[in-house]
Protein backbone atom coordinates (compact mmCIF):
# COMPACT_ATOMS: atom_id res chain seq x y z
CA UNK A 1 0.00 0.00 0.00
CA UNK A 2 2.97 2.29 0.55
CA UNK A 3 3.69 2.41 -3.17
CA UNK A 4 0.13 3.57 -3.95
CA UNK A 5 0.35 6.29 -1.30
CA UNK A 6 3.72 7.50 -2.60
CA UNK A 7 2.53 7.57 -6.22
CA UNK A 8 -0.65 9.38 -5.20
CA UNK A 9 1.28 12.02 -3.22
CA UNK A 10 3.64 12.61 -6.15
CA UNK A 11 0.69 12.80 -8.57
CA UNK A 12 -1.17 15.24 -6.31
CA UNK A 13 1.91 17.47 -6.03
CA UNK A 14 2.27 17.50 -9.82
CA UNK A 15 -1.42 18.37 -10.30
CA UNK A 16 -1.22 21.21 -7.75
CA UNK A 17 1.98 22.65 -9.28
CA UNK A 18 0.59 22.27 -12.79
CA UNK A 19 -2.77 23.87 -12.08
CA UNK A 20 -1.24 26.69 -10.01
CA UNK A 21 1.31 27.51 -12.72
CA UNK A 22 -1.36 27.53 -15.44
CA UNK A 23 -3.60 29.75 -13.30
CA UNK A 24 -0.73 32.23 -12.78
CA UNK A 25 0.04 32.31 -16.51
CA UNK A 26 -3.62 32.84 -17.46
CA UNK A 27 -4.00 35.56 -14.82
CA UNK A 28 -0.78 37.49 -15.43
CA UNK A 29 0.41 36.80 -18.99
CA UNK A 30 -1.86 37.99 -21.80
CA UNK A 31 -2.58 35.47 -24.53
CA UNK A 32 0.39 35.17 -26.94
CA UNK A 33 2.51 37.53 -24.83
CA UNK A 34 6.07 36.51 -24.09
CA UNK A 35 8.17 37.12 -20.99
CA UNK A 36 11.87 36.48 -21.47
CA UNK A 37 13.37 34.67 -18.48
CA UNK A 38 16.70 33.62 -20.01
CA UNK A 39 18.17 34.03 -23.51
CA UNK A 40 16.82 30.55 -24.33
CA UNK A 41 13.69 30.39 -22.14
CA UNK A 42 10.47 32.40 -22.26
CA UNK A 43 7.05 32.23 -20.72
CA UNK A 44 4.66 32.36 -23.68
CA UNK A 45 0.91 32.00 -23.03
CA UNK A 46 -0.70 29.75 -25.64
CA UNK A 47 -3.39 27.08 -25.74
CA UNK A 48 -3.33 23.59 -27.22
CA UNK A 49 -6.56 21.84 -28.14
CA UNK A 50 -4.76 18.62 -29.03
CA UNK A 51 -2.28 16.29 -27.38
CA UNK A 52 1.51 16.54 -27.53
CA UNK A 53 2.67 18.90 -30.29
CA UNK A 54 -0.99 19.62 -31.13
CA UNK A 55 -1.77 16.11 -32.36
CA UNK A 56 -5.52 15.47 -32.77
CA UNK A 57 -6.37 19.20 -32.43
CA UNK A 58 -8.36 19.10 -35.66
CA UNK A 59 -10.64 16.28 -34.53
CA UNK A 60 -14.20 17.40 -33.77
CA UNK A 61 -14.73 18.01 -30.06
CA UNK A 62 -17.36 15.24 -30.04
CA UNK A 63 -14.56 12.79 -30.92
CA UNK A 64 -11.60 14.49 -29.24
CA UNK A 65 -12.99 14.61 -25.69
CA UNK A 66 -14.13 10.96 -25.53
CA UNK A 67 -10.79 9.96 -27.04
CA UNK A 68 -8.88 11.86 -24.34
CA UNK A 69 -11.15 10.36 -21.66
CA UNK A 70 -10.32 6.85 -22.89
CA UNK A 71 -6.61 7.67 -22.99
CA UNK A 72 -6.74 8.98 -19.41
CA UNK A 73 -8.60 5.90 -18.15
CA UNK A 74 -6.18 3.58 -19.97
CA UNK A 75 -3.17 5.46 -18.59
CA UNK A 76 -4.41 5.27 -15.00
CA UNK A 77 -5.22 1.56 -15.35
CA UNK A 78 -1.76 0.84 -16.79
CA UNK A 79 -0.10 2.93 -14.07
CA UNK A 80 -1.90 1.01 -11.32
CA UNK A 81 -1.01 -2.28 -13.02
CA UNK A 82 2.68 -1.34 -12.96
CA UNK A 83 2.39 -0.10 -9.38
CA UNK A 84 0.98 -3.48 -8.38
CA UNK A 85 3.84 -5.28 -10.18
CA UNK A 86 6.58 -2.96 -8.85
CA UNK A 87 9.25 -4.69 -6.82
CA UNK A 88 9.23 -3.72 -3.15
CA UNK A 89 11.63 -0.86 -2.59
CA UNK A 90 11.70 0.34 -6.21
CA UNK A 91 10.92 3.92 -5.25
CA UNK A 92 12.23 5.27 -8.55
CA UNK A 93 9.57 3.37 -10.49
CA UNK A 94 6.85 4.39 -8.03
CA UNK A 95 7.83 8.08 -8.21
CA UNK A 96 8.07 7.88 -12.01
CA UNK A 97 4.57 6.43 -12.26
CA UNK A 98 3.30 9.15 -9.91
CA UNK A 99 4.85 11.82 -12.15
CA UNK A 100 3.18 10.35 -15.24
CA UNK A 101 -0.19 10.00 -13.50
CA UNK A 102 -0.04 13.56 -12.13
CA UNK A 103 0.84 14.96 -15.54
CA UNK A 104 -1.97 13.04 -17.23
CA UNK A 105 -4.49 14.23 -14.64
CA UNK A 106 -3.23 17.83 -14.73
CA UNK A 107 -3.66 18.15 -18.47
CA UNK A 108 -6.97 16.25 -18.37
CA UNK A 109 -8.40 18.73 -15.89
CA UNK A 110 -7.82 21.47 -18.45
CA UNK A 111 -9.07 19.42 -21.39
CA UNK A 112 -12.38 18.57 -19.78
CA UNK A 113 -12.92 21.89 -18.01
CA UNK A 114 -11.70 24.30 -20.69
CA UNK A 115 -11.53 22.12 -23.85
CA UNK A 116 -7.84 23.02 -24.22
CA UNK A 117 -4.55 22.90 -22.31
CA UNK A 118 -2.56 25.99 -21.37
CA UNK A 119 1.10 25.77 -22.43
CA UNK A 120 3.74 28.34 -21.52
CA UNK A 121 7.28 26.96 -21.05
CA UNK A 122 8.98 28.07 -24.25
CA UNK A 123 12.55 26.87 -25.00
CA UNK A 124 14.47 28.06 -28.04
CA UNK A 125 18.07 28.31 -29.13
CA UNK A 126 18.79 31.95 -28.31
CA UNK A 127 15.93 33.27 -30.41
CA UNK A 128 16.51 31.12 -33.49
CA UNK A 129 13.02 30.13 -34.72
CA UNK A 130 14.49 27.17 -36.62
CA UNK A 131 15.65 25.71 -33.30
CA UNK A 132 12.48 26.15 -31.27
CA UNK A 133 10.76 23.52 -29.12
CA UNK A 134 6.95 23.77 -28.97
CA UNK A 135 5.74 25.34 -25.70
CA UNK A 136 4.67 22.94 -22.95
CA UNK A 137 3.64 22.98 -19.27
CA UNK A 138 4.53 21.33 -15.95
CA UNK A 139 2.20 18.38 -16.58
CA UNK A 140 4.02 17.66 -19.85
CA UNK A 141 7.35 17.97 -18.02
CA UNK A 142 6.25 15.53 -15.32
CA UNK A 143 5.18 12.96 -17.92
CA UNK A 144 8.47 13.32 -19.80
CA UNK A 145 10.60 13.10 -16.65
CA UNK A 146 8.59 10.07 -15.49
CA UNK A 147 9.17 8.26 -18.78
CA UNK A 148 12.90 9.12 -18.78
CA UNK A 149 13.25 7.83 -15.20
CA UNK A 150 11.50 4.57 -16.11
CA UNK A 151 13.85 4.13 -19.08
CA UNK A 152 16.83 4.91 -16.84
CA UNK A 153 15.60 2.43 -14.24
CA UNK A 154 15.00 -0.24 -16.87
CA UNK A 155 18.07 0.11 -19.07
CA UNK A 156 20.75 1.55 -16.78
CA UNK A 157 20.08 0.60 -13.17
CA UNK A 158 18.86 -2.92 -13.96
CA UNK A 159 21.23 -3.67 -16.83
CA UNK A 160 23.20 -6.24 -14.80
CA UNK A 161 20.13 -8.23 -13.76
Secondary structure by P-SEA (a helix, b strand, c coil): caaaaaaaaaaaaaaaaaaaaaaaaaacccccbbbbccccccbbbbbbccccccccccccaaaaaaaaaaaaaaaaaaaaaaaaaccccaaaaaaaaaaaaaaaaaaaaaaaaccbbbbccccccccccccccccccaaaaaaaaaaaaaaaacccccccc
